[in-house]
């Protein structure tokens, strides 16, 4: 399970289980996230790459890998 980690000075998400819907973008009036900010944490509160396709997720490498060999099953925590 991934939890969205809002940057400092952004509003808190409406609930602990809230995830930005596909295509969501932060309000342009909000300040930029600090450089290298981790938008996602795992169930242990550690930085995570996030769900594929979600805002702030780090997934470019995982998508590339899937296109190289579609038989691969991608798993991460």
C-alpha positions, 0 to 999 in steps of 0.5 A, a space after each residue: 500500500 502506498 500513501 501520498 506524502 504531501 510536501 510542506 506547505 501543501 494542504 493535508 490530503 483529505 484522508 490517510 487513504 487518499 490518492 490523487 486521481 489519474 491526471 490530478 495536478 497540484 493547485 498552481 498557487 501551492 509552492 513547489 515541492 522541495 527538490 527530490 521530494 518523495 511523494 509516496 511512502 510505503 506501509 512502513 513509512 519509508 520512501 516509495 516509488 509510488 503506484 504506476 501512473 500516479 502523480 509524483 510516482 517514479 515509474 519510468 524505469 518500471 514501464 521501460 522494463 515491462 515493454 522489454 519483456 511483457 512476461 515479467 511481473 513487476 513487484 515492489 514495495 
